[in-house]
Every structure is written in structure tokens, then in C-alpha cells.
Amino acid sequence: MSCGEPHETDCSEVLDHLYEFLDHEMPDSDCTKFEVHFEECSPCLEKYGLEQAVKKLVKRCCGQDDVPSDLRSKVMGRIDLIRSGQAVPEQDVTAAESGQPTVAKE
């Protein structure tokens, strides 16, 4: 998606990292670049507003559910693997989707 206008920060970069911006998980300097972009680009601002509204709705409707601690640990471990650039073993993903336990292959 692009508005067709040149920007210091490209629309694709903004949209690729929109959730990092929404979740306050990026450096302040990047946040400033995004805020400037939203002032210049109405399509990206509209997408930001939509995603922000969805996030608030999900929090309001589902924010009170307790998450089992073992599930939270598994999800956070997977996020850490992805952020570190390590490959997530395909067998883990397949087993997780099927609900079956994973078995390490040698």
C-alpha cells in the first residue's frame, strides 16, 4: 500500500512495523519517524487508526481472560526465538497445530 507520494519513511516500512509502533516496542527515534509519516500520509493514518481500534476492541473483549502460565512461557519462548533470528523447527509448528506433543528427531 502506498499513497503515491514520496515520504522520508516509506509506506511499506510503516505498515510492516505498525504493530511494533502500536505496542510501543520500537526506539523513540523510529516512533518519531512514524508520527511524521502519519501526519503526511492519510492512507497509513487510516490503517493505523483501524488497527488501533481493533487492538482496543480485543483488549476490551478478551483482556480479562487468564492465560495459563505454561502457554505464556511457550509463546514468549517462540517470540524470543523469532526475534533472535533463529529458525523455528517446523515439527514444533505442525505438532502445535495438531495438539500433539513434539518429539525431537536426531
Secondary structure, DSSP 8 states (H G I E B T S, - for coil): ---SS--SS-HHHHHHTHHHHHTT-S-HHHHHHHHHHHHH-HHHHHHHHHHHHHHHHHHHHHTT----HHHHHHHHHHHHHHHTT----HHHHHHHHHT-------
